Amino acid sequence: MADSTTLSNTEVEAQYDEYLPPIWKQLHVPVKHASGATIEDFDGNEYLDAFSGISVTNVGHTNDAVVDAAKDQLEDVIHGCSYVHPNAPVGDLAERLATETPGDLQKTFFCNSGTEAVEGAIKLARKYTGNTEILALEMGFHGRTLGSLALTGNSAYKNGMAPTLNDVVHAEPPYTYRCLSCGDEGCTADCADHIERVIGTQTADDLAAIVVEPVMGEGGIIVPPEGWLKRVQEIAHAHDAVLIVDEVQTGYGRTGEFWAIDHFDVVPDVLTQAKGIANGLPLGAFTARSEIADAFGSGDHLSTFGGNPVACAAALATIDELHNGAIENARTQGEWLAAELAELEAAFDVVGQARGLGLMQGLELVDPTAEGPRGVAPAPDSKLATNVSDRLRENGIIVGVGGYYSNVLRLQPPLTIDRAQLERIVSAIREALNAEVDQ
Ligand SMILES: Cc1ncc(COP(=O)(O)O)c(C=O)c1O
């Protein structure tokens, strides 16, 4: 085994090459140490992290309060299976979530990841409604295990690994920049009506759930138009289905509110969570109204590690940190960042659209000389997005690249990031765009 104190980037990459499948090559920046919004690799290079380990370390890498809470809990009890041995961190976190979640969302099931949260929520919806079918959105992302993968609306994630779950259909997303329903006229809540058509044409009207992200993350930071989410819930209820809002990526302050649904004034029937919940310790959850949650009787669902006490203790500290300024910072820095990105949109033809909420911002890059699908907007330019992200990495800045067309730069830094750090990121993006356009 290698000595991690003396390991170099090359050595750690060689280990990965030999002992891990080559999946890791997509997004690689080796990390030895991380703190706040900074990552240090094994060769001593520092990076400003504008992606938070895929939108996870919301209160900053190795946040002191979270580390202390986890350490304290490690000395009390690490594991007892939280469904066999009720323990304080799990009970406290469940009680806290009943307060943090809106309306009458009350009871939480804990698991270990986002995909498990989605899987469990689907099972709960079926058990509660007695119905089978699930509707999700084209271009949406809900995970990579076979149930959640069925909901994920992008064949790139399924290629060579189908079949997935039966009885899943997809409707158009509220992708206002490239909406195929309303084109240049701009999206409204009426865009949700496509969901009705999909139910009418592609299902047996035996719908258990509609599952949507309130802001689509992997799909390219897609923010729905006003009223859209409410309309989706009305459609779900009109078909005796529940609305599952997947806040795995958007929850825990990411959008400048505790939940993204807080922007849209909607109380879903089930709310899935993971990523930022414990600031990097593995934990997932879904919270439902009691009436719905109680459809899971004894033995209906379980997870050996789900609701691990150490992860739950870390989650409680994370929530405190969010309320101690991180959400407020996400809101104010997010507003500043959105205005700066809008300036980039105005200044560069290759920036098709800047969009987002809080510190979940995206820049959709395009080829202004070519038409996009059905001529609705300029063609997506994924090569440009990769080139810009490579230039940024060379310049010590990590951003994500996503979107259905892989052409959206994703800025999702720790919510504790400061203005000077954001200024550095924005000016590096401007520089990288200038360099690419000049080529
Ligand atoms: C909205 C959403 N749901 C579910 C998942 C799956 O989460 P995990 O990778 O923890 O399984 C993700 C991951 O990106 C996500 O963004």
The ligand as a Gaussian input file, in Angstrom:
#p B3LYP/6-31G(d) Opt

LIG

0 1
 C      -31.239000      15.068000      -8.767000
 C      -30.407000      13.861000      -8.461000
 N      -30.996000      12.754000      -8.014000
 C      -30.303000      11.643000      -7.704000
 C      -28.936000      11.611000      -7.871000
 C      -28.160000      10.379000      -7.515000
 O      -27.403000      10.596000      -6.370000
 P      -26.211000       9.610000      -5.967000
 O      -25.098000       9.865000      -6.927000
 O      -25.884000       9.978000      -4.566000
 O      -26.737000       8.230000      -6.088000
 C      -28.277000      12.750000      -8.340000
 C      -26.814000      12.740000      -8.542000
 O      -26.245000      13.549000      -9.233000
 C      -29.020000      13.902000      -8.652000
 O      -28.442000      15.020000      -9.116000

